[in-house]
């Protein structure tokens, strides 16, 4: 289940959002208050997503204590999503967005799509298209 209030805009407070993780547990963005959050929207049929997830995994492993990384699977079945996570080696938390509700609220136009929320809860970056390890680090303020 996904519930979102608001629409993302750089320089404004992030939308309030609750969601279900790929493992079936529930969570919300408010769980990460006080931490920088990278939301990375992806799909199992998205070739650029497949290429960028290992780069994001390296960033997650290097700065995981300072930055929370949340993968957001858009419109896949649970099986397809789990297969993609296994194939890419992503160990960061994965959220389900079966109808694209989160992606729409966070202004996603195409996959992959990345949004960075600072520790104060403000949207500081929105980027459509594939990112590199260096660009993930810049977006997260970690290099």
Secondary structure, DSSP 8 states (H G I E B T S, - for coil): --EEES---TTSB--EEEEEETTS-EEEGGGGTTSEEEEEEE-TT-HHHHHHHHHHHHHHHHHTTTEEEEEEEES--HHHHHHHHHHHT--SEEEEETTSHHHHHTT--SSSEEEEE-TTSBEEEEEES---HHHHHHHHT--
